[in-house]
């Protein structure tokens, strides 16, 4: 498959999730993404507990160049590589790249067509100096309030702002690449966690203006539909079921033998049913309590009603749809374990974007990249021996 970004070279100076997500998207789309790491590796590799999945998730299809940027020889290597790059991605604290001599202003002078993507906590403004995490912006940006409820702020169960912030960074890079075809000039683009979170909150900000009422958090709000809940079944399973139109209400009541509710004139319209939730939900709850999880799902599937089993992350490895549609790609993790990994949720020309390179070891591609820059084999080995660079054998995908 010819990939849309073949021939585009990207250097990433990144760690954690936001920057690596941006690079992953470009890599999956075909760009040659080179991860610049210190000789002992990106510290994200060493995270445990809830951070243990960060590195393997967001670093496939990339090459690793391990080099000491504190040494003049290390900086020379990266500067030579930068001259052949189309894009630079960085997500370190403000000023860090400038101290290394790799800020946008310095690089623009030597490569005017370079696209430079900075991924930060905040865009320009009074908060720009602050250190941000996904958790920080969820708390200050309304998402934790909407998720947990009044007095019970809870962060979302995934790194939503980091991942989406990386996505918006990739969108900006793609737009800048397209514009460069017209102007011949590069530019600096930025994406930020806080502004991403505010974008997520836009629908609730507008809701308040449209209704003239304070916005209620998700756990505390009056639902827009009478049946829009998670129910427990006879075998202890849990299924979410939504009934969101009048026609769905009709088939729902007929299928689950709720003819008395269907015949009730006070439940004819959705607004009426919402007002009567306190009466409707206990009846529906009791019906589902008599059925198995599979019976509920089979009936909803047959009727075309929205439904979902409550799945855990580990359940997704065996999801029949993901496995049949090619949504999970084989990969070898850094510890040698053979696994399956979710691909980007898009198709191009009827195909998913595959994994071409496995998750790299520290310096998997150091020798290859140094040779490509014109370093003789003896020079490469000397740089490695002096600790300026580090090399490791690449692991297969």
N, C-alpha and C positions, 0 to 999 in steps of 0.2 A: 504494500500500500504506500503510495506517495503521500508523505505527511506535509501539512501546509507550512511548517516552519523549518523544513530541511534547509540546511545551509546557514541558519541563524546561530551565531555563537553567543552564549550567555555566560557571564561569570557571576556567581553568587557568593556574597559575603554574608552569610545568614546563619541563624540558629533557631531553636525552638520550633514554632509552627507557622507563623505568618509569612516570613520570608521563604522558608522551604516550600510552602504551599504555592506561592507565586511561581517559583522555579519549577515545581512539579508539573504545573499546568503547561508551562512552555515546553518542558521536556517531553511530556506525553504528546504534545502537538508536533513533535519532531525536532525541536531545537537541540543543539549540543549544549547541554548545561554542565558547566564545570564548577564544582563546589570547592571553594578555597578554604582549606582547613589548616589549623596549626598542626605541627608534627605529631602531637599527642591526640589529635582529633577534636572535632566539634564536641563541646561538653554535653550537648543533647544526647549523644550516644550513651552517656553514662547515667542518664536519669533512670530512676526505678519507680515502683508503685504506679500512680496514675500517669506518670510521664514516660513509662517504659515503651509505649507504642508510638511515641512521637517520631523518632528517627526512622524506623522501618516504614512507617506510613507515608512520609512526605519526601523520601529521598531516592526512590527508584528512578531508573532511566537517567541517572546523573553520573558524571565522572568525578573522581576525587583527586585533587591536587593538594598534597600536604606540604606546606612550606612555612618557614618562620618569617613572618612579616616584620619582625623586630630587627632582622639582619639586613644590611644593605644588599647582599646577594639575593636574599629572598624577595625583597621589594623589586629588584631588577627583573627577576623572573616574572613576577606578576605584571609589571609595567610592559614587558615585551608581549605578554599574553593579551593585555588590554588593547594593544594596537590592532589585534586581529578580532576583537570582540564587537558585537553589535549592541549588546545590552549588558548593563551591570545592575544587579539587585543587591540591596543591603538593608538590614534591619537592626543595626546596632544603635546604641544610645546616641543622641545628637552630639556631633562633634568628633565621634570616634574615627570615622573615615577620614576626616580632615587631618587628624593628628598623624595618620599613617601616610598622608600625601595622596589619598585616593578619593578625596571629595570631588563633587561634580565640577566645581570651578576649576580645579587643577586639571582634571581629566579632559574637560572640554577644550582646553587650550591645545592639547596634543591630539585630540580626536573629536573634531567638531560634530561629527555625525553620530556620536555615541548617545544612546538612550539610557538614562540613569534613573532607576526606580528605587526610591526610598520608602520603606514601610515603617511607620512610626506609631507611637501611641496617640498623638494628636497632630492635626495639621497646624498651620501657622496660627498663632493667637496666644492669649494669656496662659493657656495650659501647656504650651509646646515644650516647656522645660521639664514637665513631670514625667516620672517613670510610670508606665502603664502596663497592665496585664489584662487578659480577657476578663478576669474577675473584677478588676478595678472599674473598667468601663461598663460592665454589666450593672454594677452597683450604682454608679453615678449617672448612667444613661437610661435608667428606667426598666431594663430588661429583668433584673433580679426582682424588682417590685412586681412586675407583671407575672412572673413565673411563680413566685412563692406566696404572694398575697400580702395584705396589710400586716405590717409588723413581723413578717416572716420572709424576708428577702432570701431567695435561693437562686444561685447561678444556674444557667441552662446546663443540661447534661452532656454537652460537648463544647469544643473550643470554637463556638460559632463565629465570634468576631475575628479571631485569628484566621480561620479558614476563609471567611467571606472577605476579610481585608486583603488576604493574598489573592483572592479571585479578582477583586477590583484593581489590585496592582497589575495583575496579568492583563486585564481589559485595557488599562491605560497603556501598557507596553505595546499591545497589539495595535492600538490606535496610533501611537507614536511611530511604530514601524510603517504603518500605512501612510501617515503624513510625510514621513521621511522620503518616501518614493516620489512625492510631489515637490518637496522643498530641498532635499539633499541634506537637511540639517537634523541633528539630534535634539533632544530636550530632556529636562528633568521632569519626572512625574512622581507623584506621591499618593500614598494611601495610608489610612490611619484607623486604629481600633475604635476610638471614641466616635468619630464621624460615621463609621460603619454601623456602630450600635444605634446611633441616632437615626440613621436611615431605616434600621429595623423597627424603630419605634414610631416612624412617620404615620403608620396607619392608626395608631392609638392617639397620637397628637391630633390628627384630623378628626378622629372619632369624637373627641371632646368638643371640638369646635362645631361639629355637625349636630351633636345631640344637646349641647349646652349643659352637659352634666360631667362631673368628675369621672375619669376613666377608672373602672373597677378592674382589679387584677384578675387574671384568668381563673384562679380557684374560687373567687368571691363573686364573680359577675353572674348576672342573669344570662343564661345561654340564649343564642338566637333561635334555637330549635328546641322543641319539647323533649325529644329523645336524641341525645347527643352525649352519651355516657359510656363508661366502662362497667360491664356487668360480670358477676361471678356465676359460673355454671355448676352443674351438679357434680362434676368431677374435679372441682377446685380450679378450673381454668378461668381465664379472664379474656373477655372479648369487648372491644369497643364497637358500638353500633351507632350509626347516625341515620336519622330520618329527616330529610331536609326539604321535602316538597310535599304538597297535598297528595299527589299521585303515589309517592312513596309511602305516605301514611296509610293509604288505602290497601296497598298490597302487603304492607307490614302487618296490619291488623288482620287481614284475611289469612295470611300464612301462619301467624302465631295464635290464631283463634281468639282474637280480641274484638269480636263482632259487637260486643256491648259498647266498646269505646268508639268504634267506627260509626255506630248508629246514634251516638250522643250528639245532638245539635250544638251543644256548647263546646265541642271539640272539632268543629268543621274546618276551621282555618288555623294556620300556624300560629298567629298571634293569640288566638283563644287557647290553643294547646300549651303555649309558653306560660300563659297565666295560670294554667291548671297543672303545671309540672308537679306540684306537691301531691296531687292526686294520681297523676298518670304514672310517674316513675316507680312507686311501690308496686303497682300492678305489673308493670313490665319486668321489674326485678324478680318478682315471684315466678313469672312465666319462665324466665331464663334459668332460674335456679333449679328447675325441673328437667332441663335439657343438658346434654353434654356440650362441651366446647365445639366439637366437630359438627354436631347437629345444628348449632346456631350458625356456624360459619357456612356450612353447606346450604342452609336455607337462604341466608343473606346473599350468597354468591349466585344462587339460582335466580333470585329476584332482582339482582342488580343493585342491592342496597349497599351503602358504604359500610365496611366492617374491617376490623383488624385484630388479629391476636396480639396479646402483649408479649413482645419478644425481648429477649436479652441479647446483648451484643454477640455473645458466642453462638447464639442460635442462627445467626445470619450465614455462618459458614455452610450450613446445610439447607439454606433456603432454596427450594426447587426452582423458583423463577430466576434467581441470580445465577445458579449453576447452569440452567438450560440456556440462558441468554448470553452467557459469556461475560457476565458482570464481575466475576471473580477470576483473577489471573494467578497462575502458579508463580511462586517466588521463593527463593531461599533466604531465610533470615540470617543475620550476622552470626547467630549461634549454631548455624547449620540446619536448623529445623526447616522442613519443607512445609509451606503454608500457601494459603490463597489470600489474595489482597483485592479489595474493591478498586475498580478502575474509575476513571472520570465518568460521571453520569451523562455522557453524550454519545451519539453515534455520528459518524461521518461516512457518507456513501454506503450506509447500511452496515457499517462495522464499528466495533468498539476500538478504542485506541489501546494498543497492546503494551505489555512490558517488554522492552528491548534489552535493558540492562538491569541486573539485580541491584539490590541495595549495596553500595560500595563499601569495602573496607577502607580504613584510613589510608589514603595515598594509593589506592588501587591503580590509578592512571598516571601517577607521577612520572614514571619513566617514559611512557608514551607521549605525554604532553611536552616534557622537556626535549625529547628528540624532535618533536614537531616544531619546536622553537629554534632548532639548529644546534642544540647542545650535543657535542660528541659524547659517545658512550663513556669515555674516561671522565669527562667533566660531570656527567650525570652521577656517576658513582662517587666522585669526589664530593659533590654537593650533598649526597646522601650520607656519606661517611662523616662529613663535617657537621651534620645535624641541621643543615639549612633546609633540607627536604627529607621527606620520609616516603618510602615506597612499600606497597603490599601487593600481594597477588589478588587479582580480581576474582570475585565469586560469581558463578553463573546465576542467571535469573531463576 
